[in-house]
Amino acid sequence: MTALLPRAFSKFRFSIIALQWGGTLVAMLLAAAWLQIPDSHAWQFAFSMISAAVLVIGFCWLQVATFSRLRPDSPRATFWLRILGFALVAALWILLAQWISSGSDSISNYAYLWNSKLSPGMRITFSPARLIAGLGIFLDVLIWAITALLLPIAITLSTQGLRRPSWRDARRPYRHILYWIAVFVFCILTTQLTSALVSWKPGKSVSGEVVSVIVRLAIAWTTDILLWCLLLAFTAAWMDSLPEPAPEPAIEPAPAP
């Protein structure tokens, strides 16, 4: 642990934070503008598809550039293989997260069904509201676990590409319980803090509310990016191989008198 902290904080650089803060913000603004592109004509539809592909490639390049700076000593593959490697992992995460999140639509049905099968005393303890909250937490934990599983793979493929990546580097964080704790703490902090800041409404006038929204979103965005970059720095530090300890010098026996 003492060796981990210096390596992690050495990777927690301003260039990486600025790249994620500004690059991701620009990507989100461009994605919001892309939603406003009309598709009533063929050329508009074609422009929409081309611009969507450019946005996806640009976002993948942003993450690949960030991961490459986190692991500068890792062997490099060609640019497109690294882009493709990250895109495949990101697509897998989106599909799994969407599939798990779709179960939230049936949570209330299962909660009331399971509550009806319990004894009268247990129905009070495990009320539908508590079952709904518990099932929601369970789905969130599943998504966080998938995030923890795929993050080292995404970093590895973003630096080494799809040709003979070093899976040994990707497996190293899994052996550390602190890695799993770090991912879960990051997910909890970002979701709870962002939700609290967005729902908080201190302003009463229109101008005060506008300023409040801008300030709260800026604080939430900056905090989330800082936590994300810190998680990436620690993950990259866990992925690094530790240097071999120097051999101890052999002790020669004292000469006989």
CYANA upper distance limits for C-alpha pairs under 8 A (distance plus 0.5 A):
  1 MET  CA      5 LEU  CA      7.04
  2 THR  CA      6 PRO  CA      8.00
  3 ALA  CA      7 ARG  CA      7.26
  4 LEU  CA      8 ALA  CA      6.50
  4 LEU  CA    234 PHE  CA      8.25
  4 LEU  CA    237 ALA  CA      6.99
  4 LEU  CA    238 TRP  CA      7.79
  5 LEU  CA      9 PHE  CA      6.58
  5 LEU  CA    234 PHE  CA      8.45
  6 PRO  CA     10 SER  CA      6.48
  7 ARG  CA     11 LYS  CA      7.12
  7 ARG  CA    237 ALA  CA      6.30
  8 ALA  CA     12 PHE  CA      6.98
  8 ALA  CA    233 ALA  CA      5.60
  8 ALA  CA    234 PHE  CA      5.36
  8 ALA  CA    236 ALA  CA      7.84
  8 ALA  CA    237 ALA  CA      5.66
  9 PHE  CA     13 ARG  CA      8.13
  9 PHE  CA    233 ALA  CA      7.39
  9 PHE  CA    234 PHE  CA      8.28
 11 LYS  CA     70 LEU  CA      6.35
 11 LYS  CA    233 ALA  CA      5.84
 11 LYS  CA    236 ALA  CA      8.50
 11 LYS  CA    237 ALA  CA      8.35
 12 PHE  CA     16 ILE  CA      7.64
 12 PHE  CA     17 ILE  CA      8.15
 12 PHE  CA    229 CYS  CA      7.26
 12 PHE  CA    230 LEU  CA      6.71
 12 PHE  CA    233 ALA  CA      6.02
 13 ARG  CA     17 ILE  CA      7.04
 14 PHE  CA     18 ALA  CA      6.47
 15 SER  CA     19 LEU  CA      6.52
 16 ILE  CA     20 GLN  CA      6.70
 16 ILE  CA     66 THR  CA      6.62
 16 ILE  CA     69 ARG  CA      7.89
 16 ILE  CA    229 CYS  CA      7.75
 17 ILE  CA     21 TRP  CA      6.39
 17 ILE  CA    225 ILE  CA      7.56
 17 ILE  CA    226 LEU  CA      7.23
 17 ILE  CA    229 CYS  CA      6.76
 18 ALA  CA     22 GLY  CA      6.32
 18 ALA  CA     23 GLY  CA      8.26
 19 LEU  CA     23 GLY  CA      5.88
 19 LEU  CA     24 THR  CA      8.25
 19 LEU  CA     62 LEU  CA      8.14
 19 LEU  CA     66 THR  CA      7.76
 20 GLN  CA     24 THR  CA      5.99
 20 GLN  CA     25 LEU  CA      8.44
 20 GLN  CA     62 LEU  CA      8.10
 20 GLN  CA     63 GLN  CA      8.50
 20 GLN  CA     66 THR  CA      7.95
 20 GLN  CA    225 ILE  CA      7.32
 20 GLN  CA    229 CYS  CA      8.28
 21 TRP  CA     25 LEU  CA      6.70
 21 TRP  CA    221 TRP  CA      8.46
 21 TRP  CA    222 THR  CA      7.55
 21 TRP  CA    225 ILE  CA      6.57
 22 GLY  CA     26 VAL  CA      6.65
 23 GLY  CA     27 ALA  CA      6.65
 23 GLY  CA     62 LEU  CA      7.27
 24 THR  CA     28 MET  CA      6.67
 24 THR  CA     59 PHE  CA      7.96
 24 THR  CA     62 LEU  CA      8.28
 25 LEU  CA     29 LEU  CA      6.73
 26 VAL  CA     30 LEU  CA      6.58
 27 ALA  CA     31 ALA  CA      6.55
 27 ALA  CA     55 LEU  CA      7.55
 27 ALA  CA     58 GLY  CA      8.31
 27 ALA  CA     59 PHE  CA      7.04
 28 MET  CA     32 ALA  CA      6.69
 29 LEU  CA     33 ALA  CA      6.74
 30 LEU  CA     34 TRP  CA      6.52
 30 LEU  CA     55 LEU  CA      8.10
 31 ALA  CA     35 LEU  CA      7.04
 31 ALA  CA     55 LEU  CA      7.75
 32 ALA  CA     36 GLN  CA      7.65
 33 ALA  CA     37 ILE  CA      7.66
 34 TRP  CA     48 SER  CA      7.69
 34 TRP  CA     51 SER  CA      8.05
 34 TRP  CA     52 ALA  CA      7.88
 37 ILE  CA     44 GLN  CA      7.83
 37 ILE  CA     48 SER  CA      7.04
 38 PRO  CA     44 GLN  CA      6.77
 38 PRO  CA     45 PHE  CA      7.93
 39 ASP  CA     44 GLN  CA      5.49
 39 ASP  CA     45 PHE  CA      5.16
 39 ASP  CA     48 SER  CA      7.88
 40 SER  CA     44 GLN  CA      7.29
 40 SER  CA     45 PHE  CA      7.77
 41 HIS  CA     45 PHE  CA      6.84
 42 ALA  CA     46 ALA  CA      6.67
 43 TRP  CA     47 PHE  CA      6.53
 44 GLN  CA     48 SER  CA      6.54
 45 PHE  CA     49 MET  CA      6.78
 46 ALA  CA     50 ILE  CA      6.69
 47 PHE  CA     51 SER  CA      6.44
 48 SER  CA     52 ALA  CA      6.55
 49 MET  CA     53 ALA  CA      6.81
 50 ILE  CA     54 VAL  CA      6.79
 51 SER  CA     55 LEU  CA      6.62
 52 ALA  CA     56 VAL  CA      6.73
 53 ALA  CA     57 ILE  CA      6.66
 54 VAL  CA     58 GLY  CA      6.47
 55 LEU  CA     59 PHE  CA      6.61
 56 VAL  CA     60 CYS  CA      6.66
 57 ILE  CA     61 TRP  CA      6.55
 57 ILE  CA     83 ILE  CA      7.96
 58 GLY  CA     62 LEU  CA      6.70
 59 PHE  CA     63 GLN  CA      7.02
 60 CYS  CA     64 VAL  CA      6.60
 60 CYS  CA     83 ILE  CA      6.45
 60 CYS  CA     86 PHE  CA      7.14
 60 CYS  CA     87 ALA  CA      6.88
 61 TRP  CA     65 ALA  CA      6.43
 61 TRP  CA     83 ILE  CA      6.82
 62 LEU  CA     66 THR  CA      6.78
 63 GLN  CA     67 PHE  CA      6.61
 63 GLN  CA     86 PHE  CA      8.46
 63 GLN  CA    158 SER  CA      8.37
 64 VAL  CA     68 SER  CA      6.48
 64 VAL  CA     82 ARG  CA      7.46
 64 VAL  CA     83 ILE  CA      7.19
 64 VAL  CA     86 PHE  CA      7.58
 64 VAL  CA    155 ILE  CA      8.25
 64 VAL  CA    158 SER  CA      5.53
 64 VAL  CA    159 THR  CA      7.52
 65 ALA  CA     69 ARG  CA      6.85
 66 THR  CA     70 LEU  CA      6.95
 67 PHE  CA     71 ARG  CA      6.99
 67 PHE  CA    155 ILE  CA      6.13
 67 PHE  CA    158 SER  CA      6.97
 67 PHE  CA    159 THR  CA      7.37
 68 SER  CA     72 PRO  CA      6.31
 68 SER  CA     74 SER  CA      8.45
 68 SER  CA    155 ILE  CA      8.37
 68 SER  CA    158 SER  CA      7.41
 68 SER  CA    159 THR  CA      5.98
 70 LEU  CA    232 LEU  CA      8.25
 70 LEU  CA    233 ALA  CA      7.19
 70 LEU  CA    236 ALA  CA      6.79
 71 ARG  CA    159 THR  CA      8.15
 71 ARG  CA    236 ALA  CA      7.14
 74 SER  CA    159 THR  CA      7.17
 74 SER  CA    160 GLN  CA      7.67
 75 PRO  CA    159 THR  CA      7.37
 75 PRO  CA    160 GLN  CA      6.30
 76 ARG  CA    159 THR  CA      6.00
 76 ARG  CA    160 GLN  CA      5.46
 76 ARG  CA    161 GLY  CA      7.86
 77 ALA  CA     81 LEU  CA      7.07
 77 ALA  CA     82 ARG  CA      6.94
 77 ALA  CA    159 THR  CA      7.13
 77 ALA  CA    160 GLN  CA      5.43
 77 ALA  CA    161 GLY  CA      5.65
 77 ALA  CA    163 ARG  CA      8.14
 78 THR  CA     82 ARG  CA      6.94
 78 THR  CA    161 GLY  CA      7.58
 79 PHE  CA     83 ILE  CA      6.77
 80 TRP  CA     84 LEU  CA      6.46
 81 LEU  CA     85 GLY  CA      6.50
 81 LEU  CA    161 GLY  CA      5.38
 81 LEU  CA    162 LEU  CA      6.48
 81 LEU  CA    163 ARG  CA      8.46
 82 ARG  CA     86 PHE  CA      6.81
 82 ARG  CA    157 LEU  CA      6.43
 82 ARG  CA    158 SER  CA      5.11
 82 ARG  CA    159 THR  CA      6.63
 82 ARG  CA    160 GLN  CA      7.08
 82 ARG  CA    161 GLY  CA      4.75
 82 ARG  CA    162 LEU  CA      7.51
 83 ILE  CA     87 ALA  CA      6.61
 83 ILE  CA    158 SER  CA      7.07
 83 ILE  CA    161 GLY  CA      8.25
 84 LEU  CA     88 LEU  CA      6.64
 84 LEU  CA    161 GLY  CA      8.15
 84 LEU  CA    162 LEU  CA      8.36
 85 GLY  CA     89 VAL  CA      7.03
 85 GLY  CA    154 ALA  CA      7.71
 85 GLY  CA    157 LEU  CA      5.53
 85 GLY  CA    158 SER  CA      6.57
 85 GLY  CA    161 GLY  CA      6.21
 85 GLY  CA    162 LEU  CA      6.33
 86 PHE  CA     90 ALA  CA      6.56
 86 PHE  CA    154 ALA  CA      5.92
 86 PHE  CA    155 ILE  CA      8.20
 86 PHE  CA    157 LEU  CA      6.56
 86 PHE  CA    158 SER  CA      5.91
 87 ALA  CA     91 ALA  CA      6.47
 88 LEU  CA     92 LEU  CA      6.65
 89 VAL  CA     93 TRP  CA      6.71
 89 VAL  CA    150 LEU  CA      7.38
 89 VAL  CA    153 ILE  CA      7.99
 89 VAL  CA    154 ALA  CA      6.39
 90 ALA  CA     94 ILE  CA      6.70
 90 ALA  CA    154 ALA  CA      8.13
 91 ALA  CA     95 LEU  CA      6.66
 92 LEU  CA     96 LEU  CA      6.66
 93 TRP  CA     97 ALA  CA      6.40
 93 TRP  CA    146 ILE  CA      7.74
 93 TRP  CA    147 THR  CA      7.71
 93 TRP  CA    150 LEU  CA      7.87
 94 ILE  CA     98 GLN  CA      6.45
 95 LEU  CA     99 TRP  CA      6.57
 96 LEU  CA    100 ILE  CA      6.64
 96 LEU  CA    143 ILE  CA      8.32
 96 LEU  CA    146 ILE  CA      8.50
 97 ALA  CA    101 SER  CA      6.45
 97 ALA  CA    143 ILE  CA      6.32
 98 GLN  CA    102 SER  CA      6.52
 99 TRP  CA    103 GLY  CA      7.66
100 ILE  CA    104 SER  CA      8.26
100 ILE  CA    139 LEU  CA      6.96
100 ILE  CA    142 LEU  CA      8.18
100 ILE  CA    143 ILE  CA      7.69
101 SER  CA    139 LEU  CA      7.42
103 GLY  CA    107 ILE  CA      7.09
103 GLY  CA    139 LEU  CA      8.39
104 SER  CA    108 SER  CA      8.46
104 SER  CA    136 GLY  CA      7.30
104 SER  CA    139 LEU  CA      8.27
106 SER  CA    110 TYR  CA      6.87
107 ILE  CA    111 ALA  CA      6.54
107 ILE  CA    132 ILE  CA      6.49
107 ILE  CA    135 LEU  CA      7.20
107 ILE  CA    136 GLY  CA      8.00
108 SER  CA    112 TYR  CA      6.73
108 SER  CA    128 PRO  CA      7.95
108 SER  CA    132 ILE  CA      6.45
109 ASN  CA    113 LEU  CA      6.64
110 TYR  CA    114 TRP  CA      6.48
111 ALA  CA    115 ASN  CA      6.52
111 ALA  CA    128 PRO  CA      5.71
111 ALA  CA    129 ALA  CA      8.32
111 ALA  CA    131 LEU  CA      5.90
111 ALA  CA    132 ILE  CA      6.32
112 TYR  CA    116 SER  CA      6.61
112 TYR  CA    128 PRO  CA      6.04
113 LEU  CA    117 LYS  CA      7.20
114 TRP  CA    118 LEU  CA      7.24
115 ASN  CA    123 ARG  CA      6.16
115 ASN  CA    126 PHE  CA      7.33
115 ASN  CA    127 SER  CA      7.00
115 ASN  CA    128 PRO  CA      6.74
116 SER  CA    123 ARG  CA      7.86
118 LEU  CA    122 MET  CA      6.31
118 LEU  CA    123 ARG  CA      6.23
119 SER  CA    123 ARG  CA      6.58
120 PRO  CA    124 ILE  CA      7.41
121 GLY  CA    125 THR  CA      7.37
122 MET  CA    126 PHE  CA      6.33
123 ARG  CA    127 SER  CA      5.92
126 PHE  CA    130 ARG  CA      6.47
126 PHE  CA    131 LEU  CA      6.70
127 SER  CA    131 LEU  CA      6.73
128 PRO  CA    132 ILE  CA      6.50
129 ALA  CA    133 ALA  CA      6.74
130 ARG  CA    134 GLY  CA      6.53
131 LEU  CA    135 LEU  CA      6.52
132 ILE  CA    136 GLY  CA      6.62
133 ALA  CA    137 ILE  CA      6.76
134 GLY  CA    138 PHE  CA      6.67
135 LEU  CA    139 LEU  CA      6.79
136 GLY  CA    140 ASP  CA      6.82
137 ILE  CA    141 VAL  CA      6.64
138 PHE  CA    142 LEU  CA      6.86
139 LEU  CA    143 ILE  CA      6.95
140 ASP  CA    144 TRP  CA      6.72
141 VAL  CA    145 ALA  CA      6.56
141 VAL  CA    184 PHE  CA      8.34
142 LEU  CA    146 ILE  CA      6.79
143 ILE  CA    147 THR  CA      6.71
144 TRP  CA    148 ALA  CA      6.74
144 TRP  CA    183 VAL  CA      7.60
144 TRP  CA    184 PHE  CA      6.75
144 TRP  CA    187 CYS  CA      7.35
145 ALA  CA    149 LEU  CA      6.75
145 ALA  CA    180 TRP  CA      8.38
145 ALA  CA    184 PHE  CA      8.36
146 ILE  CA    150 LEU  CA      6.62
147 THR  CA    151 LEU  CA      6.39
147 THR  CA    183 VAL  CA      8.26
148 ALA  CA    152 PRO  CA      8.07
148 ALA  CA    180 TRP  CA      7.05
148 ALA  CA    183 VAL  CA      6.62
149 LEU  CA    153 ILE  CA      7.94
149 LEU  CA    174 TYR  CA      8.22
150 LEU  CA    154 ALA  CA      6.55
151 LEU  CA    155 ILE  CA      6.82
152 PRO  CA    156 THR  CA      6.62
152 PRO  CA    169 ASP  CA      8.42
152 PRO  CA    170 ALA  CA      5.39
152 PRO  CA    171 ARG  CA      7.97
152 PRO  CA    173 PRO  CA      7.88
152 PRO  CA    235 THR  CA      7.58
152 PRO  CA    236 ALA  CA      8.34
152 PRO  CA    239 MET  CA      8.05
153 ILE  CA    157 LEU  CA      6.63
153 ILE  CA    167 TRP  CA      8.31
153 ILE  CA    170 ALA  CA      6.00
154 ALA  CA    158 SER  CA      6.43
155 ILE  CA    159 THR  CA      6.97
155 ILE  CA    170 ALA  CA      8.38
155 ILE  CA    236 ALA  CA      8.40
156 THR  CA    160 GLN  CA      6.37
156 THR  CA    161 GLY  CA      7.91
156 THR  CA    165 PRO  CA      7.35
156 THR  CA    166 SER  CA      7.75
156 THR  CA    167 TRP  CA      8.06
156 THR  CA    169 ASP  CA      7.77
156 THR  CA    170 ALA  CA      6.72
157 LEU  CA    161 GLY  CA      4.99
157 LEU  CA    162 LEU  CA      6.61
157 LEU  CA    165 PRO  CA      7.20
160 GLN  CA    164 ARG  CA      8.28
160 GLN  CA    165 PRO  CA      5.96
160 GLN  CA    166 SER  CA      8.13
161 GLY  CA    165 PRO  CA      6.96
166 SER  CA    170 ALA  CA      7.68
167 TRP  CA    171 ARG  CA      6.71
168 ARG  CA    172 ARG  CA      6.95
169 ASP  CA    239 MET  CA      5.52
169 ASP  CA    240 ASP  CA      7.18
169 ASP  CA    241 SER  CA      7.93
170 ALA  CA    239 MET  CA      6.75
171 ARG  CA    175 ARG  CA      7.81
171 ARG  CA    239 MET  CA      8.11
172 ARG  CA    176 HIS  CA      8.09
172 ARG  CA    238 TRP  CA      6.88
172 ARG  CA    239 MET  CA      5.91
172 ARG  CA    240 ASP  CA      8.49
173 PRO  CA    179 TYR  CA      6.56
173 PRO  CA    235 THR  CA      7.18
173 PRO  CA    238 TRP  CA      5.74
173 PRO  CA    239 MET  CA      6.41
174 TYR  CA    179 TYR  CA      7.47
174 TYR  CA    180 TRP  CA      7.97
176 HIS  CA    180 TRP  CA      7.75
177 ILE  CA    181 ILE  CA      6.87
178 LEU  CA    182 ALA  CA      6.44
179 TYR  CA    183 VAL  CA      6.84
179 TYR  CA    234 PHE  CA      8.47
179 TYR  CA    235 THR  CA      7.58
179 TYR  CA    238 TRP  CA      8.45
180 TRP  CA    184 PHE  CA      6.76
181 ILE  CA    185 VAL  CA      6.47
182 ALA  CA    186 PHE  CA      6.51
182 ALA  CA    231 LEU  CA      7.45
183 VAL  CA    187 CYS  CA      6.75
183 VAL  CA    231 LEU  CA      7.61
184 PHE  CA    188 ILE  CA      6.65
185 VAL  CA    189 LEU  CA      6.50
186 PHE  CA    190 THR  CA      6.56
186 PHE  CA    227 LEU  CA      7.09
186 PHE  CA    228 TRP  CA      7.87
186 PHE  CA    231 LEU  CA      7.79
187 CYS  CA    191 THR  CA      6.59
188 ILE  CA    192 GLN  CA      6.43
189 LEU  CA    193 LEU  CA      6.12
190 THR  CA    194 THR  CA      6.26
190 THR  CA    223 THR  CA      8.40
190 THR  CA    224 ASP  CA      6.21
190 THR  CA    227 LEU  CA      8.26
191 THR  CA    195 SER  CA      6.48
192 GLN  CA    196 ALA  CA      6.55
193 LEU  CA    197 LEU  CA      6.64
193 LEU  CA    220 ALA  CA      7.61
194 THR  CA    198 VAL  CA      6.55
194 THR  CA    220 ALA  CA      5.90
194 THR  CA    224 ASP  CA      8.39
195 SER  CA    199 SER  CA      6.58
196 ALA  CA    200 TRP  CA      6.54
197 LEU  CA    216 ARG  CA      6.26
197 LEU  CA    217 LEU  CA      7.90
197 LEU  CA    220 ALA  CA      7.19
198 VAL  CA    213 VAL  CA      8.03
198 VAL  CA    216 ARG  CA      7.11
198 VAL  CA    217 LEU  CA      7.41
201 LYS  CA    209 GLU  CA      7.71
201 LYS  CA    212 SER  CA      7.82
202 PRO  CA    209 GLU  CA      7.91
202 PRO  CA    212 SER  CA      7.53
203 GLY  CA    208 GLY  CA      5.37
203 GLY  CA    209 GLU  CA      5.10
203 GLY  CA    212 SER  CA      6.75
204 LYS  CA    208 GLY  CA      6.78
204 LYS  CA    209 GLU  CA      6.72
205 SER  CA    209 GLU  CA      6.49
206 VAL  CA    210 VAL  CA      6.76
207 SER  CA    211 VAL  CA      6.74
208 GLY  CA    212 SER  CA      6.46
209 GLU  CA    213 VAL  CA      6.59
210 VAL  CA    214 ILE  CA      6.85
211 VAL  CA    215 VAL  CA      6.64
212 SER  CA    216 ARG  CA      6.46
213 VAL  CA    217 LEU  CA      6.49
214 ILE  CA    218 ALA  CA      6.58
215 VAL  CA    219 ILE  CA      6.66
216 ARG  CA    220 ALA  CA      6.58
217 LEU  CA    221 TRP  CA      6.40
218 ALA  CA    222 THR  CA      6.52
219 ILE  CA    223 THR  CA      6.50
220 ALA  CA    224 ASP  CA      6.54
221 TRP  CA    225 ILE  CA      6.68
222 THR  CA    226 LEU  CA      6.64
223 THR  CA    227 LEU  CA      6.67
224 ASP  CA    228 TRP  CA      6.53
225 ILE  CA    229 CYS  CA      6.57
226 LEU  CA    230 LEU  CA      6.58
227 LEU  CA    231 LEU  CA      6.63
228 TRP  CA    232 LEU  CA      6.73
229 CYS  CA    233 ALA  CA      6.60
230 LEU  CA    234 PHE  CA      6.82
231 LEU  CA    235 THR  CA      6.57
232 LEU  CA    236 ALA  CA      6.53
233 ALA  CA    237 ALA  CA      6.68
234 PHE  CA    238 TRP  CA      6.70
235 THR  CA    239 MET  CA      6.76
236 ALA  CA    240 ASP  CA      6.94
